[in-house]
Amino acid sequence: MPENYDVVVAGAGFAGLACARQAARRGLSVLVLERQSAPGARIHTTGILVHEAWTEWKVPVPLVRRINRVRVYTPAHDHIELERNGYFFMATDTARLMRHLARETRRAGVEIRFGEGYRGATPGRSPLLLQGSGVTCRFLVGADGARSGVAGSFGLDRNRHLLKGVEWEFEPVDGVADCLHCFIDPEFAPGYIGWVVPGVATTQVGLALHRDRQADLPGFVAKLDPLFGLSRNRVVEKRGGVIPFGGLLRNFYGERVMLIGDAAGMVSPLTAGGIHHAWRFGKIAGDALADHLAGGAHPGPVVRRAYPSLTLKHAARWGYDRLPVARALEAGLLTRSVFRRVAAKVFFGL
Ligand SMILES: Cc1cc2nc3c(=O)[nH]c(=O)nc-3n(C[C@H](O)[C@H](O)[C@H](O)COP(=O)(O)OP(=O)(O)OC[C@H]3O[C@@H](n4cnc5c(N)ncnc54)[C@H](O)[C@@H]3O)c2cc1C
């Protein structure tokens, strides 16, 4: 006998859990399929929450560490420091945060099956029949990350513009303070930046760069040694992933299917932050789905209308990709005040 649900969500990441929880709160029966064996089993993000995310969610205080300032470095490690009154970021213990979110989602009435991935569906059928599970649903949500299998099986668009991100977690290092350290460095991070983050119980060091370039994290760590002495500390975890930066996909939904979060390209093209978008638009999608299954409009256009156009950020991303920002900085062509204004816009939206 098939098991019937109103909604099946593929992926128990930020987007999937937010969507599932909201849909269940609106009275739908919801199943989440997650291929990882347990929540937070494999983390592929630095996990920084922007201020807006922190104010919208109720994340338990022991799972976060406040970051008040941003320091942006040139390749020669000259830097400027940015601060905005009342604005802060939160580093997270992301594995514990995922466990917390999964618990909260179950508490809202959602069934989550870990260790059971989405393997395909029969698109023409109503309700949809999920391959290999005997589960049927009225609507399928693909929240299965930047390389979405749901997108593939339904012929939806897929992310083509991707950065590669790699990160090592060190035992906590002194001297990183409450500061997000960002490095403009075309040698180690062509196309994006490197970072050092004071995490909850670790220090996180990472690089994001063009997908076709080799990431040299040991080289980057060695270059940072005079600043932080990282090489004296043990690496406790290594992680990596891809980051879509091409913006919201054109065809991110079909008749009984919709992508959200990274799967749909919902990532800021400039900061590469996607957690807040995944959560916010996951929730909006959950609401729109409940309206739709009660006879309302398709949730796809509802989510598209709610999603910001980010035109300026895409233009700035284009410029950052093609203009020699680091060289201009080193040559003094970008004055500190111009650079400060641009950087404040990127990090604080000023
Ligand atoms: C190195 C790195 C650092 C980053 N740092 C930050 C940061 O500090 N702040 C920030 O805001 N953003 C950051 N991002 C981006 C952010 O991590 C993503 O935008 C965010 O995680 C997107 O959430 P999501 O739920 O859409 O996707 P994901 O978090 O990718 O979740 C997708 C889930 O789907 C599961 N899945 C995949 N395939 C299947 C399948 N077939 N069946 C079932 N389940 C499946 C995966 O296991 C995963 O649990 C970073 C990204 C990288 C790569």
PDBQT file of the ligand as one rigid body, heavy atoms in Angstrom, charges set to zero:
ROOT
HETATM    1  C1  LIG A 401      31.974  26.402   2.090  1.00  0.00    +0.000 C 
HETATM    2  C2  LIG A 401      30.639  27.114   2.187  1.00  0.00    +0.000 A 
HETATM    3  C3  LIG A 401      30.459  28.087   3.152  1.00  0.00    +0.000 A 
HETATM    4  C4  LIG A 401      29.227  28.752   3.243  1.00  0.00    +0.000 A 
HETATM    5  N1  LIG A 401      29.066  29.678   4.239  1.00  0.00    +0.000 NA
HETATM    6  C5  LIG A 401      27.863  30.290   4.385  1.00  0.00    +0.000 A 
HETATM    7  C6  LIG A 401      27.647  31.176   5.487  1.00  0.00    +0.000 A 
HETATM    8  O1  LIG A 401      28.521  31.363   6.326  1.00  0.00    +0.000 OA
HETATM    9  N2  LIG A 401      26.428  31.798   5.582  1.00  0.00    +0.000 N 
HETATM   10  C7  LIG A 401      25.430  31.582   4.663  1.00  0.00    +0.000 A 
HETATM   11  O2  LIG A 401      24.352  32.189   4.799  1.00  0.00    +0.000 OA
HETATM   12  N3  LIG A 401      25.606  30.740   3.638  1.00  0.00    +0.000 NA
HETATM   13  C8  LIG A 401      26.777  30.067   3.484  1.00  0.00    +0.000 A 
HETATM   14  N4  LIG A 401      26.951  29.162   2.468  1.00  0.00    +0.000 N 
HETATM   15  C9  LIG A 401      25.797  28.855   1.622  1.00  0.00    +0.000 C 
HETATM   16  C10 LIG A 401      24.780  28.020   2.433  1.00  0.00    +0.000 C 
HETATM   17  O3  LIG A 401      25.434  26.940   3.056  1.00  0.00    +0.000 OA
HETATM   18  C11 LIG A 401      23.677  27.484   1.541  1.00  0.00    +0.000 C 
HETATM   19  O4  LIG A 401      23.141  28.545   0.781  1.00  0.00    +0.000 OA
HETATM   20  C12 LIG A 401      22.570  26.842   2.398  1.00  0.00    +0.000 C 
HETATM   21  O5  LIG A 401      23.085  25.761   3.104  1.00  0.00    +0.000 OA
HETATM   22  C13 LIG A 401      21.422  26.415   1.507  1.00  0.00    +0.000 C 
HETATM   23  O6  LIG A 401      20.493  25.657   2.228  1.00  0.00    +0.000 OA
HETATM   24  P1  LIG A 401      19.609  24.574   1.469  1.00  0.00    +0.000 P 
HETATM   25  O7  LIG A 401      18.720  23.995   2.495  1.00  0.00    +0.000 OA
HETATM   26  O8  LIG A 401      19.019  25.156   0.249  1.00  0.00    +0.000 OA
HETATM   27  O9  LIG A 401      20.642  23.488   0.938  1.00  0.00    +0.000 OA
HETATM   28  P2  LIG A 401      21.605  22.537   1.724  1.00  0.00    +0.000 P 
HETATM   29  O10 LIG A 401      22.049  23.155   2.989  1.00  0.00    +0.000 OA
HETATM   30  O11 LIG A 401      22.637  22.139   0.723  1.00  0.00    +0.000 OA
HETATM   31  O12 LIG A 401      20.716  21.275   2.094  1.00  0.00    +0.000 OA
HETATM   32  C14 LIG A 401      20.351  20.338   1.114  1.00  0.00    +0.000 C 
HETATM   33  C15 LIG A 401      20.077  19.007   1.800  1.00  0.00    +0.000 C 
HETATM   34  O13 LIG A 401      19.592  18.103   0.823  1.00  0.00    +0.000 OA
HETATM   35  C16 LIG A 401      20.190  16.847   1.044  1.00  0.00    +0.000 C 
HETATM   36  N5  LIG A 401      20.114  16.084  -0.198  1.00  0.00    +0.000 N 
HETATM   37  C17 LIG A 401      20.845  16.230  -1.325  1.00  0.00    +0.000 A 
HETATM   38  N6  LIG A 401      20.442  15.347  -2.259  1.00  0.00    +0.000 NA
HETATM   39  C18 LIG A 401      19.433  14.639  -1.710  1.00  0.00    +0.000 A 
HETATM   40  C19 LIG A 401      18.594  13.584  -2.178  1.00  0.00    +0.000 A 
HETATM   41  N7  LIG A 401      18.714  13.072  -3.401  1.00  0.00    +0.000 N 
HETATM   42  N8  LIG A 401      17.643  13.113  -1.349  1.00  0.00    +0.000 NA
HETATM   43  C20 LIG A 401      17.494  13.620  -0.079  1.00  0.00    +0.000 A 
HETATM   44  N9  LIG A 401      18.265  14.590   0.409  1.00  0.00    +0.000 NA
HETATM   45  C21 LIG A 401      19.213  15.099  -0.397  1.00  0.00    +0.000 A 
HETATM   46  C22 LIG A 401      21.593  17.180   1.501  1.00  0.00    +0.000 C 
HETATM   47  O14 LIG A 401      22.178  16.080   2.198  1.00  0.00    +0.000 OA
HETATM   48  C23 LIG A 401      21.337  18.381   2.394  1.00  0.00    +0.000 C 
HETATM   49  O15 LIG A 401      21.073  18.006   3.727  1.00  0.00    +0.000 OA
HETATM   50  C24 LIG A 401      28.163  28.460   2.333  1.00  0.00    +0.000 A 
HETATM   51  C25 LIG A 401      28.346  27.463   1.364  1.00  0.00    +0.000 A 
HETATM   52  C26 LIG A 401      29.574  26.792   1.295  1.00  0.00    +0.000 A 
HETATM   53  C27 LIG A 401      29.744  25.711   0.252  1.00  0.00    +0.000 C 
ENDROOT
TORSDOF 0
